[in-house]
């Protein structure tokens, strides 16, 4: 009898919980039906909030509290490398057959020359500066010229494809930074550049490359008084949301026509990242999570006079400042400097999820990637002495060097092998033909052999066919100079300066009293 009583109680609880669940589900369905009747421009500003205890509310996106936003964010983005979150976003877009914008970057016959002073003339002294000004005037008149010409990149050509992670390898001084700056359209004006760089077949004069692509520098330049969260949020506010608002409108319109009900939490988070007062906050929270900066999010960055975050964390903040942008192409310059191999692996892995799922383009320069990090990439570009030695799938790189007579040892990291095999000091140890005499193979010989290799031939054939501009997505290339309105930029800058004045209030008060005295 006691067993029957316990069974009846259990069944009663299950029935009650199921009834409660059905009632909550019906309430959510009724609220969603009412929301769906609204026009698209109003529906984009409202969402369905399902709280932890099961209560369902219709909320204004712009009036979400900090705790509500955090609770929804934690439910949707559970872990730092949550691939499921991006996959859910992609599945939602695919259900209504919306194509995401992609960018294919092509560079053909890129040559970069620099005019430099050598020896003591290159030192930044007052005398040299004065002489340089005088010589500069004479050079403009074509009377005198004492600078030495140095070629940084030698007629390189290739393609950076979307939805593929591309690793840029090369010893120091090989021209990696100049190459990345050339692709991002950020080369200095005093360099002599020839050749063409196109995005989806469009030249730099047809769009704004500095906003279409994000270049992540290897140098850390931050305001030490701001916290990590404030630094990323300011960057997100200044760079804006790009064309995300227009794409979200189209998504909601098609979902309404197809009678598709999205996940409430995902819908709420997507809308909050595009409209309302939490645009920068949502994007910032996501980048903080994938870069592992949550623990120091409210710590000041610091500088030589203020103690703040560590050097490795500053490097991740530099990476995050560009990752919060809506750019479709990422050019990352030695982002692993100052980071341990585990953190580098985590950042590259999360970036790979975004590239593969959302269709973005990435070229990442690393100095000494671990074998696990190296395996995350799809394509390899090996640059040495300003010349491309190899460019193509990672699976074929060892095959190419074996055809040249050089083999990577079993216990040697492939990335280390690739950077050493072109060096005159280290090349000999990889020679695989013990019965044949070894002769140093210069970089030019590797480059010429690659043109005859099947991967190089396939690349040349692809470059010979121009990119069809009609296939370019309308939102792929940014044509506006600024990411936000002048009012929003002024507001963001004013708020930052007021915050800095509060943080340095002692100095301002002391200086005011000193002036009055």
VMD Tcl script that draws the C-alpha trace (Angstrom):
set ca {
  {0.00 0.00 0.00}
  {2.87 2.39 0.85}
  {4.46 1.64 -2.54}
  {1.18 2.35 -4.37}
  {0.80 5.62 -2.44}
  {4.35 6.73 -3.41}
  {3.67 5.81 -7.04}
  {0.47 7.84 -7.06}
  {2.26 10.84 -5.54}
  {5.03 10.64 -8.15}
  {2.53 10.42 -11.00}
  {0.62 13.35 -9.53}
  {3.77 15.49 -9.42}
  {4.64 14.55 -12.99}
  {1.15 15.41 -14.16}
  {1.27 18.73 -12.31}
  {4.67 19.64 -13.74}
  {3.55 18.66 -17.25}
  {0.39 20.73 -16.84}
  {2.48 23.67 -15.59}
  {4.84 23.27 -18.53}
  {1.96 23.18 -21.02}
  {0.44 26.28 -19.43}
  {3.73 28.17 -19.69}
  {4.19 26.97 -23.26}
  {0.68 28.14 -24.16}
  {1.34 31.51 -22.55}
  {4.53 31.91 -24.55}
  {2.73 30.92 -27.76}
  {-0.03 33.49 -27.13}
  {2.47 36.27 -26.47}
  {4.46 35.31 -29.57}
  {1.27 35.31 -31.69}
  {0.49 38.82 -30.47}
  {4.05 39.93 -31.17}
  {3.96 38.47 -34.66}
  {1.01 40.67 -35.60}
  {3.06 43.83 -35.11}
  {4.77 45.55 -38.06}
  {8.40 44.53 -38.58}
  {9.85 47.89 -37.47}
  {7.97 47.51 -34.12}
  {8.54 43.79 -33.75}
  {12.31 44.31 -33.96}
  {12.11 46.36 -30.75}
  {10.20 43.79 -28.72}
  {10.98 40.27 -27.54}
  {9.75 37.40 -25.37}
  {11.70 37.00 -22.11}
  {11.46 33.58 -20.44}
  {12.81 33.83 -16.90}
  {14.47 31.02 -14.95}
  {11.37 30.35 -12.85}
  {9.27 29.96 -15.99}
  {7.55 33.36 -16.13}
  {7.02 34.74 -19.64}
  {7.11 38.49 -20.38}
  {6.96 40.69 -23.43}
  {9.78 43.22 -23.05}
  {11.16 46.28 -24.80}
  {14.64 45.46 -26.13}
  {16.01 48.87 -25.19}
  {14.75 48.55 -21.58}
  {16.36 45.24 -20.68}
  {18.01 45.39 -17.27}
  {21.61 44.34 -16.74}
  {20.60 41.14 -14.93}
  {18.02 40.17 -17.55}
  {20.56 40.65 -20.34}
  {23.20 38.67 -18.44}
  {20.80 35.81 -17.71}
  {19.79 35.49 -21.38}
  {23.40 35.76 -22.52}
  {24.56 33.03 -20.12}
  {21.78 30.71 -21.30}
  {22.59 31.16 -24.99}
  {26.40 31.37 -24.86}
  {27.18 28.72 -22.26}
  {30.94 28.26 -22.68}
  {33.79 30.24 -24.22}
  {34.06 28.15 -27.39}
  {30.37 27.37 -27.74}
  {30.19 26.33 -31.38}
  {26.49 25.58 -30.92}
  {25.70 29.28 -30.47}
  {27.08 30.23 -33.88}
  {25.51 27.14 -35.43}
  {22.10 28.14 -34.04}
  {22.52 31.60 -35.58}
  {23.48 30.06 -38.91}
  {20.57 27.60 -38.84}
  {18.12 30.42 -38.16}
  {19.38 32.31 -41.21}
  {19.43 29.19 -43.40}
  {15.80 28.32 -42.58}
  {14.61 31.46 -44.39}
  {17.25 31.12 -47.16}
  {19.21 34.30 -46.44}
  {22.76 34.35 -47.79}
  {25.45 35.71 -45.49}
  {27.99 38.13 -47.03}
  {31.43 36.72 -47.85}
  {34.65 38.40 -49.00}
  {37.28 36.90 -51.29}
  {40.54 38.86 -51.22}
  {42.78 38.71 -54.29}
  {46.22 40.28 -54.63}
  {48.11 40.29 -57.90}
  {51.71 41.36 -58.54}
  {52.00 43.23 -55.25}
  {55.38 44.94 -54.95}
  {56.29 47.25 -52.07}
  {59.46 49.37 -52.05}
  {60.74 51.65 -49.29}
  {63.20 54.52 -49.51}
  {65.42 54.42 -46.43}
  {68.51 56.02 -44.95}
  {71.35 53.71 -43.95}
  {74.06 53.94 -41.32}
  {74.28 57.00 -39.08}
  {71.82 58.90 -41.30}
  {69.01 56.70 -40.05}
  {69.41 57.88 -36.42}
  {66.72 60.31 -35.12}
  {69.04 63.21 -34.27}
  {68.35 66.94 -34.62}
  {71.04 67.27 -37.29}
  {69.70 64.34 -39.30}
  {66.13 65.66 -39.05}
  {67.23 69.06 -40.37}
  {69.19 67.49 -43.24}
  {66.25 65.21 -44.05}
  {63.92 68.21 -44.39}
  {66.34 69.96 -46.72}
  {66.93 66.82 -48.79}
  {63.19 66.22 -48.95}
  {62.68 69.64 -50.53}
  {65.49 68.98 -53.00}
  {64.05 65.55 -53.86}
  {60.72 67.15 -54.68}
  {62.59 69.36 -57.11}
  {64.38 66.27 -58.52}
  {67.77 67.79 -57.64}
  {69.05 65.38 -54.99}
  {68.25 61.95 -53.68}
  {70.39 59.97 -51.24}
  {67.92 57.38 -49.96}
  {68.49 53.70 -50.66}
  {65.65 51.70 -52.19}
  {64.72 48.44 -50.44}
  {62.13 45.97 -51.76}
  {59.92 44.49 -49.03}
  {57.54 42.42 -51.18}
  {58.48 41.02 -54.60}
  {55.55 40.65 -57.06}
  {53.40 38.31 -54.97}
  {50.00 37.02 -56.06}
  {47.34 34.85 -54.47}
  {43.83 34.46 -53.05}
  {42.49 34.55 -49.47}
  {39.23 32.59 -49.55}
  {36.22 32.96 -47.22}
  {35.21 30.20 -44.80}
  {38.83 29.05 -44.60}
  {41.39 29.75 -41.89}
  {44.67 30.88 -43.48}
  {47.94 30.86 -41.54}
  {50.73 33.27 -42.51}
  {54.18 31.95 -41.59}
  {57.61 33.43 -42.12}
  {60.79 34.33 -40.24}
  {61.15 37.84 -38.77}
  {61.82 40.44 -41.47}
  {60.12 38.43 -44.21}
  {57.48 41.14 -44.84}
  {54.46 39.66 -43.02}
  {53.32 42.94 -41.44}
  {53.70 44.85 -44.71}
  {51.75 42.12 -46.49}
  {48.86 42.28 -43.98}
  {48.78 46.09 -44.12}
  {48.70 45.99 -47.93}
  {45.70 43.64 -47.89}
  {43.89 45.78 -45.30}
  {44.55 49.01 -47.23}
  {46.58 50.57 -44.40}
  {50.06 50.92 -45.89}
  {51.93 54.15 -45.21}
  {51.86 56.70 -48.03}
  {55.66 57.01 -48.21}
  {55.95 53.44 -49.54}
  {55.97 52.74 -53.27}
  {53.26 50.17 -54.01}
  {52.39 48.52 -57.30}
  {49.92 45.77 -58.13}
  {46.26 45.38 -57.26}
  {44.27 44.18 -54.25}
  {40.57 43.44 -54.79}
  {37.71 42.36 -52.53}
  {35.12 40.37 -54.50}
  {36.57 41.88 -57.67}
  {36.23 45.49 -56.44}
  {39.21 47.81 -56.13}
  {39.97 50.00 -53.12}
  {38.46 53.01 -54.90}
  {35.01 51.33 -54.94}
  {34.59 50.81 -51.16}
  {36.24 51.58 -47.81}
  {38.75 48.78 -47.10}
  {39.59 50.09 -43.62}
  {36.02 49.31 -42.52}
  {35.45 46.21 -44.61}
  {38.56 44.58 -43.12}
  {39.92 44.74 -39.58}
  {43.70 44.82 -39.10}
  {44.82 43.65 -35.64}
  {48.23 45.10 -34.85}
  {50.99 43.36 -32.92}
  {51.45 46.49 -30.79}
  {49.31 47.35 -27.73}
  {48.10 50.96 -27.56}
  {45.43 51.56 -24.91}
  {44.28 54.18 -22.43}
  {45.54 52.86 -19.11}
  {42.73 54.44 -17.02}
  {39.94 52.51 -18.80}
  {38.87 49.01 -17.83}
  {38.95 46.13 -20.29}
  {35.16 46.22 -20.72}
  {35.13 49.99 -21.26}
  {37.92 49.74 -23.85}
  {36.07 47.13 -25.92}
  {32.70 48.87 -25.50}
  {34.13 52.18 -26.77}
  {35.61 50.40 -29.80}
  {32.26 48.70 -30.50}
  {30.34 52.00 -30.26}
  {32.71 53.78 -32.66}
  {32.75 50.97 -35.25}
  {28.98 50.52 -35.24}
  {26.93 47.53 -36.34}
  {27.39 47.77 -40.10}
  {24.55 46.25 -42.09}
  {23.30 43.99 -39.28}
  {20.13 46.05 -38.74}
  {19.04 45.68 -42.36}
  {19.78 41.95 -42.33}
  {17.81 41.49 -39.11}
  {14.81 43.29 -40.63}
  {14.93 40.95 -43.63}
  {15.25 37.93 -41.31}
  {12.19 38.91 -39.25}
  {10.18 39.65 -42.38}
  {10.89 36.24 -43.91}
  {10.24 34.41 -40.62}
  {6.85 36.08 -40.39}
  {5.98 35.12 -43.97}
  {7.06 31.51 -43.35}
  {5.33 31.36 -39.91}
  {8.60 30.36 -38.22}
  {8.93 30.89 -34.49}
  {12.60 31.39 -33.44}
  {14.06 30.50 -30.07}
  {13.00 33.31 -27.66}
  {16.43 33.69 -26.01}
  {18.29 33.69 -29.32}
  {15.80 36.16 -30.80}
  {16.14 38.46 -27.80}
  {19.94 38.38 -27.88}
  {20.09 38.99 -31.64}
  {17.81 42.02 -31.41}
  {19.69 43.44 -28.40}
  {22.96 43.24 -30.33}
  {21.53 45.43 -33.11}
  {19.19 47.96 -31.48}
  {18.61 49.63 -28.14}
  {21.15 50.73 -25.58}
  {22.90 47.37 -25.32}
  {24.43 47.06 -28.79}
  {27.99 47.48 -27.60}
  {27.36 45.51 -24.39}
  {26.18 42.30 -26.11}
  {29.05 42.23 -28.59}
  {31.52 43.13 -25.85}
  {30.29 40.33 -23.56}
  {30.67 37.79 -26.35}
  {34.22 38.88 -27.25}
  {35.20 38.96 -23.56}
  {34.03 35.37 -23.22}
  {35.77 33.93 -26.29}
  {39.03 35.76 -25.47}
  {39.01 34.62 -21.83}
  {38.90 38.17 -20.45}
  {35.85 37.80 -18.20}
  {37.90 37.59 -14.99}
  {39.65 40.91 -15.68}
  {36.78 42.67 -17.48}
  {36.44 45.33 -14.77}
  {40.18 45.80 -14.18}
  {41.91 48.85 -15.63}
  {44.22 48.17 -18.56}
  {47.11 50.04 -16.95}
  {50.35 51.48 -18.28}
  {53.89 52.28 -17.07}
  {52.47 54.43 -14.24}
  {49.37 52.41 -13.36}
  {49.30 48.75 -12.49}
  {46.69 46.91 -14.53}
  {46.28 43.70 -16.48}
  {49.17 41.51 -17.63}
  {50.96 41.79 -20.97}
  {49.21 38.72 -22.38}
  {45.82 40.13 -21.40}
  {46.71 43.44 -23.08}
  {47.45 41.50 -26.24}
  {44.00 39.91 -26.07}
  {42.43 43.34 -25.53}
  {44.14 44.55 -28.72}
  {42.65 41.58 -30.56}
  {39.22 42.21 -29.02}
  {39.16 45.87 -30.10}
  {39.00 44.74 -33.74}
  {36.88 41.62 -33.22}
  {33.96 43.75 -31.96}
  {33.73 45.36 -35.40}
  {31.31 44.15 -38.10}
  {34.20 43.63 -40.54}
  {33.98 40.64 -42.88}
  {37.76 40.11 -43.18}
  {40.23 39.76 -40.31}
  {43.97 40.31 -40.71}
  {45.73 39.40 -37.46}
  {49.41 40.24 -37.03}
  {51.23 37.92 -34.58}
  {48.40 37.81 -32.04}
  {50.21 35.09 -30.06}
  {52.99 37.39 -28.81}
  {52.97 37.25 -25.01}
  {50.37 34.46 -24.86}
  {50.80 30.87 -23.75}
  {50.07 28.08 -26.23}
  {46.79 27.15 -24.52}
  {45.35 30.68 -24.79}
  {46.52 31.00 -28.39}
  {44.86 27.69 -29.23}
  {41.59 28.83 -27.60}
  {41.52 32.15 -29.49}
  {42.34 30.55 -32.85}
  {39.77 27.81 -32.25}
  {36.97 30.31 -31.49}
  {37.98 32.42 -34.48}
  {37.86 29.29 -36.64}
  {34.31 28.55 -35.51}
  {33.25 32.05 -36.56}
  {35.06 31.83 -39.91}
  {33.74 28.39 -40.87}
  {30.15 28.89 -39.73}
  {29.49 32.57 -40.51}
  {31.52 32.67 -43.75}
  {34.06 35.35 -42.82}
  {37.65 35.63 -44.10}
  {40.77 35.41 -41.91}
  {44.52 35.64 -42.43}
  {46.41 35.12 -39.16}
  {50.14 35.60 -38.70}
  {51.73 33.50 -35.95}
  {55.42 33.27 -35.10}
  {55.65 29.85 -33.42}
  {52.28 28.08 -33.36}
  {52.04 24.81 -31.47}
  {51.20 21.64 -33.47}
  {47.63 21.70 -32.08}
  {47.14 25.31 -33.18}
  {48.70 24.61 -36.58}
  {46.16 21.84 -37.21}
  {43.27 24.32 -36.87}
  {44.15 26.05 -40.15}
  {42.95 25.12 -43.63}
  {45.49 26.98 -45.79}
  {49.13 27.98 -45.36}
  {51.03 30.96 -46.78}
  {54.79 30.75 -46.30}
  {56.55 34.07 -46.84}
  {60.34 34.43 -46.87}
  {62.51 37.35 -48.03}
  {59.42 39.06 -49.43}
  {58.58 36.10 -51.69}
  {55.76 33.57 -51.36}
  {57.30 30.11 -51.10}
  {54.03 28.20 -50.73}
  {50.34 29.06 -50.71}
  {47.63 26.47 -50.60}
  {46.00 23.71 -48.54}
  {47.78 22.63 -45.37}
  {47.52 18.99 -46.47}
  {49.86 19.54 -49.45}
  {52.63 21.63 -47.89}
  {54.87 18.73 -46.83}
  {54.35 17.10 -50.23}
  {55.78 20.21 -51.91}
  {58.92 20.33 -49.80}
  {59.48 16.59 -50.16}
  {59.41 17.09 -53.92}
  {62.25 19.59 -53.36}
  {64.22 17.04 -51.32}
  {63.43 18.22 -47.78}
  {61.48 16.19 -45.21}
  {60.08 17.16 -41.84}
  {61.24 14.81 -39.02}
  {58.52 12.94 -37.17}
  {59.05 14.69 -33.84}
  {59.47 18.15 -35.39}
  {56.63 20.66 -35.44}
  {55.57 21.36 -39.02}
  {55.33 25.12 -38.41}
  {58.91 25.22 -37.12}
  {60.07 23.12 -40.07}
  {58.44 25.49 -42.58}
  {60.19 28.54 -41.12}
  {63.58 26.84 -40.95}
  {63.66 25.00 -44.26}
  {64.31 28.20 -46.22}
  {67.03 29.39 -43.84}
  {70.63 29.03 -44.97}
  {71.64 28.01 -41.42}
  {68.97 25.34 -40.77}
  {68.15 23.95 -44.21}
  {70.82 21.27 -44.35}
  {69.41 19.17 -41.48}
  {66.20 18.49 -43.44}
  {67.92 17.18 -46.59}
  {66.39 13.73 -47.20}
  {68.72 12.36 -49.93}
  {71.72 11.13 -47.95}
  {73.43 9.65 -51.01}
  {73.16 12.88 -53.01}
  {75.29 15.95 -52.29}
  {73.48 18.81 -50.57}
  {73.45 22.30 -52.10}
  {71.65 25.24 -50.56}
  {68.30 25.91 -52.26}
  {67.56 29.67 -52.24}
  {64.13 31.14 -51.65}
  {63.74 32.12 -55.31}
  {64.24 28.48 -56.34}
  {61.46 27.37 -53.96}
  {59.14 30.07 -55.33}
  {59.81 29.08 -58.96}
  {59.30 25.39 -58.16}
  {55.98 26.18 -56.49}
  {54.69 27.72 -59.72}
  {55.21 24.30 -61.38}
  {53.73 22.37 -58.43}
  {50.10 21.27 -58.93}
  {48.86 23.55 -56.12}
  {50.66 26.54 -57.65}
  {49.30 25.74 -61.11}
  {45.74 25.52 -59.75}
  {46.21 28.90 -58.04}
  {47.49 30.51 -61.25}
  {44.51 29.14 -63.20}
  {42.09 30.52 -60.61}
  {43.77 33.95 -60.68}
  {43.49 34.03 -64.48}
  {39.68 33.99 -64.19}
  {38.39 37.38 -62.89}
  {36.00 37.33 -59.95}
  {32.37 37.71 -61.04}
  {31.21 40.93 -59.36}
  {27.58 39.89 -59.73}
  {28.20 37.18 -57.11}
  {29.24 39.74 -54.50}
  {26.72 40.15 -51.65}
  {25.37 43.75 -51.35}
  {26.42 43.86 -47.68}
  {29.88 42.37 -48.17}
  {31.69 45.66 -48.85}
  {31.33 48.77 -46.70}
  {31.04 52.04 -48.60}
  {30.45 54.47 -45.72}
  {33.46 56.11 -44.11}
  {32.15 55.99 -40.53}
  {30.51 53.13 -38.64}
  {28.25 55.39 -36.57}
  {26.62 58.79 -36.93}
  {28.53 61.93 -35.96}
  {26.14 62.35 -33.03}
  {26.86 58.85 -31.74}
  {30.62 59.29 -32.20}
  {30.53 62.63 -30.34}
  {28.46 61.08 -27.55}
  {30.82 58.09 -27.19}
  {33.90 60.32 -27.12}
  {32.33 62.77 -24.66}
  {31.33 59.96 -22.28}
  {34.84 58.55 -22.42}
  {36.46 61.91 -21.67}
  {34.11 62.54 -18.73}
  {35.01 59.10 -17.38}
  {38.73 59.82 -17.74}
  {38.28 63.15 -15.93}
  {36.60 61.33 -13.03}
  {39.40 58.77 -12.88}
  {41.99 61.60 -12.85}
  {39.94 63.98 -10.68}
  {42.79 64.50 -8.18}
  {45.07 65.88 -10.90}
  {42.40 68.25 -12.24}
  {41.52 69.52 -8.75}
  {45.18 69.94 -7.82}
  {45.95 71.82 -11.04}
  {42.88 74.07 -10.58}
  {43.94 74.94 -7.04}
  {47.50 75.55 -8.23}
  {46.28 77.92 -10.94}
  {44.02 79.83 -8.54}
  {46.84 80.12 -6.02}
}
mol new
graphics top color blue
foreach p $ca { graphics top sphere $p radius 0.5 }
foreach p [lrange $ca 0 end-1] q [lrange $ca 1 end] { graphics top cylinder $p $q radius 0.2 }
display resetview
